[in-house]
Amino acid sequence: MYNILIDALCKEMMISEAEGIVGTMIKHNIEPDVVTYNILVDAYCKAGIVSKALNTVDTMRNQGIEPNVVTYSILVDTYGKEGTIFQAVNTVDTMRKLGIEPDVVMYSALINGYCLRNKMDKARRVFQLMIKKGCVPDIHSYNIMINGYCKAKMLDEAMELFREISRTGPIPNTVTYSTLMQGMCQLGRVSTACELLRTMLASGQVLDLVTCSILLDGFCKNGKPKEALNFFQAMRSNGLKLDIVSYNILIDGLYKVGHIEVAKELFHELLVNGLKPSVYTYAIMINGSCKKGLLNEAYRLFRSMGDNDCLPDSCCYNVMVQGFLRDGYTSKATQLLTEMVGKGFSADLCTATLFVDLILQSSKSILI
């Protein structure tokens, strides 16, 4: 009963309240158990208070409750994500000395730590050790390795693992396919990603928005606007509920290849479909319009953001100021910069450089 309540509070990051419940338990002579402490350790780690998590582990020991594999897995996972992989390794060694063997969760956490640091050789060694010790990797373990290889642009190694699980199991899931497709698209291998999508559908996996958005982004970033538009229409035809992220990907891709009118049609379409443009949507369109020399249109968009309860952020201000400066509208740029600073935003490096160049050119003109 108490553990359910403590867990619910910790999931909402209401850690002080959870600590209060633990205090109430102790006051009523109800001893917290290993589950109680693990919930707190996990919450402290997720909140970035690792020192408190370690103090909690010490408290457990002082009360005669030995940390279990779950406790150590939480710590290993945290160290791995923080980049202190040596501490993760030390934690595993400490645990082993106490006679506790790592489980699939701990091995996966350690592998993930190495993958995040792009140390794929070490990740592979841990993966192989895991199998040697009789701990069977689950699909999550394989997905971590595949993701690590894809991030390191080692697509052949990622595909080798994919073929391995396709033959012997576990069954690849949507995450497996999405990760590989993203890796392929980032290397410009969009056609291969499309083939993998067909394999995914043939295996009975359900198409989801995340997977489709990855492929949509791949078409756009590899200069295939026609394919992107066709795929976008196919997503809609298949009953997927398109979100603002899908629209942003396509609008950005269309602006970058100069298909401005189609991009504008999509913008109006999302409004008709009841979606609200995000700040990023406006930033894409303002930036795209500025780069095509459509300053009046960009400024109109900039000023209309408030109509959709979407106020300009630092990025939007900087993009608009840069557009004015590049087209020689110094007075408008200065006015907008003053407004931007008044709202608590700062000029970014590009804006500052353009202003410095302008000042230097003015100085040269005076000297001449």
N, C-alpha and C positions, 0 to 999 in steps of 0.2 A: 504493500500500500504506500509506504513512505517513499520507497525507491521509484515508484511510478510517478509520484508527485515531484520528486527531486529531478528526475529525468526530464519531465515536461518543462520545468522551470529552466533547466540548463539549456534545453533546446531553444528556448526563447531568449537565451543569454541573460536570464535573470539570476545571476550567480549568487548575489548577496542574499536573495530570498531563499535560494536552495541551501545556502550555508545556514540560514536561520532555521530551516526545517531540520537539518542535521543537529543543530544545537538543541532544538526541542526534543528530538529523539533521545539524545544523551541525558537531558534533564529528566526525562521520564524513564530512565534506565533501559532504553531500547538501544542496543549496541548496533552501530552501523556495521554492515558486512562488506565483503570485498566488492560486491556489485555497487553499493553506495559510493565507496571511494573511487571506483573506476569511472563512475558517472562524473564525479567532481574533477578527477584528473583529466578526463577528456574535455570537459568544459573549460578548464584553465588553459589547456593546450590550444584549444580553438580560439580562445580569447587572447592568445599570445603571452599568457602569464605562466611561462614554463617553470619559473622558480617556485610558484605556488603549487604547481603540479608535483614537483619534486618534494616539497615540504609535506604534501599530502601522503606521498608514498612513505616518507619517514614516519609520519603519524600512524599509518597502517601497521608498519613494523613494530613500532613502540607499543601498539595495542595487541600485538600478537597475531595480526592478520598478515599473512604473506602475500605480496603481489603475485598475480597469476599471469598467464601468457597474454591475457587481454590488456592488463596494465602495461606490460612491457611493449606490446604492439602499438599502443597509443603513443608511447614515448618515442619508439623507433620511427613511426609515421611522422611525428612532429619534427624530430631532428632531421629526417630526410627532406621534408618540405622546407625547412629553414636553411638547408645547405650545410648543416653541421653533421656530415655523414660519418665522421670519425666517432662522434658521440653515439650515433645509431649503432655502429659496429660494436662499440664498447658495451652498450646496453645488451646487445645480443650475447656477447661473451659472458657478461655478468650473469645473465639468465641461465646460460648453459652450465656455468659453474655451480648453479643452485639446483641443477638436475632437471630444468625445464627446457624442453625442446621446442624450437620455433614451429608454428603452424603455418598454414597457407597464407593467412592474413599478415603475419609478421614478415614472412619471406617476400610477399608482394610489396609491403611497405619499404623494405630495404632495397628491393629492386627498383622501386619508383624513385627512391632517393638518388641512386646512381644514375638513373635515366634523366632526372631533372638536371643533373650536373654534366650531362652528355658523356658519361663514362660507361659506354655501352659494353666494353669488354668485361668490366667488373660486374655489370648488371647480368650479363650472360653467364658469368661464372657462378653467381649466386643462384640463378635460375637452374643451372645444371646441377649444382649442389643440392638444391631443393628436391629435384627428381631422384638423385642418388640416395638421399636420406629417406626416400619412400614417401615424401610429401607430394601428392599429385597436384600440379598447378590447375587452377580453375580458369574459367574464361577471363576473369578479371586480371589474373596474373599474365595471361597471354596478351591481353589488350594493353597492359602497361608496357610490356616488351615491344609490341608492335608500334605503339605510340612513340616510344623512345627511339626506335630505329627510323621511323618516319621523320621525327623532329631532327634527327642527325643526318637526314637525307640518304639513309641506307635502305632504300626501298627493296632491293633484292633480298636482304636479310629479313625484312618485314614480311615479304611475300613467301619466303621459305617457311616462316613460322605459320603463316596462314594456311599454306598447303599441308603442313604437319597436322594442324587441328582439323582440317577438312577431311583428312584420312583417318585420324585416330581419336578425334574428340579433344576437348569438349566442343559443343556446337558453337560456331561463330554467331555473335549477336549483332544487333544494329550498330553498337559502338565499334565493334571490330571492322565492319564494312565502312562506316563513316570515317574512322581513323585512316584506313588505307586510301580511301577516295581523296581525303584531304591531302595526304602525302603525295599522291599521284598528281593532283591538280597543282600543288606547289612546285612540282618539277616540270609542269607543262604537259603532263601526260593525261590530258582530259579524255581522250578517246578510250584509254585503258580504264579510266575511272567509270566511264559509261558502260563498258563491258562488265566491270565488277558490279555495277548497279543491276544489270540484267541477271548476273549470277545470284545476287542477293534476293531478288524477287523470285527467281526460280527455286530458291531454297525454302521459300515460304515466309521469309521475313516481311514484316509490314513496313511500307514506305512511311517515313515520318518527315516532318518539316525540317529538322536539323540536317538530316542526310541530304535532302533536296537542296537546302540552302548552301551546303558545301559545294555541290556540283554546279549550282547556279553561279556561285562566286568564282568557281573554276573557269566557267565559260567566259565570264566578264573579264577576269584578270588575264586571260590568255587571248584576248581580242577576238572573241567569237560572239558578237552581239546578236546575230540572227539565231544561233543555236540557243543563246540565253533566253531570248524572247519566246522561242518555240517551247523550251523546257518550262518556262514560267506558265505558259498557257496550259501545258500538260499537267503541271502541278494543280492548277485550278480545276481542270477537267476531271482529275482523279479525286476531287472532293477534299483536298487539303485546304485548311483554313489559313490563308496567307496572312502573315503578320507584317508589322512595319519593318522588321529586319529584312524580309524577302524583298520588299519594295525598295528599301535603301540600297541593297546590293545591286539590283537591276538599274535603278536610277543612276547610281554612281557609275556603273559600267557604261551606260548609254551616253552620259555626259562626256566620259573620257574618250569615246570614239566619235564624238561630234553629233550624235543622234539626239539633239536637244529637244526637238519637237515631240519625239516619242517619249522622252523622259518627262516632259511637261504633261503629256497626256496621262502618264502613269500617276503623276502627282495628283492630278485632279480626280483620277479614278479612285485613289485610296481615300480621298475625302468623301467621295460619293458612297464608298463601301463602309463608311463609318469608322475608318481608322484615323487616328490623330498623328500628324507628322511629328517626329521627334526633333530635338535640337540638331541631331546629326543629319536628319533629312534636309533641313534648311541649310546646314553648313555645306552639304554636298551640292545643292542647287545654287547657292550663292557663289561658291568657289567655281563651279562649272560655268556659270554665267559670266563671272569676272574674267576668267581665262579666255572666253570667247569674245571679250570686249563688250558684253551686254551689261554695262554698268547700271543703266536705268532700271533694267529688269531685276538685276541683283539687289539694288537698293530697295525696290518695291517689295521684293520678297523679304528682305531684312526687316523692313518696317511693318510687314503684315504678320510677323511671327506672333505677336501678342494676340491677334485675332483667334488663334488656335490655342490660347493659354500656354504658349511656348516662348518664353523670353530668351533673347540672345545671350549666349555665354561668351566667354573670353575668345574662344575659337571663331565664332561668327563675327565678332567685332574685328578681330585681327585680319580675317579674310577680307572683309569689306574695306577696311582701311588700306590694306595692301593693293586691292583692286583700284581704289582711287589714286593711290600714289603711282602705280605703274602706268596709269593712263593720264597722268599729269594734273589730276584734280587735287592740287595741294591744299587748297582752302577747305574743301569738303573733308579731306583726310584728317586735317588738323582738328576740325570741329568734332568729328566722330571720335578721334583719339581723346579729346578733352572729355567727351561724354562717357567714353569707356572707362577712363581713369576715375571719373566721378562715381561710377558704379562699382568701383573696387577691383576692376580688372587691370592687368598689366600688358604692355606691348610685348609680344614674343620676339625672338631673335630676328626673324625675317622682317617684321615691322620696324624694329629698331634699326636694322641695317639699311632699309630703304630710306628712313628718315635721315640717318647719318649721311648717306650718299647724296641726298637732296641738299643738306646743309653744305657739304663739301663742294657741290656743283655751284651753289649760290655764292660761296666764298670765292671760287675761281672766277666767276662772272664779275664780281666786284673788283678783283685784282686786275683783270684784263681791262 
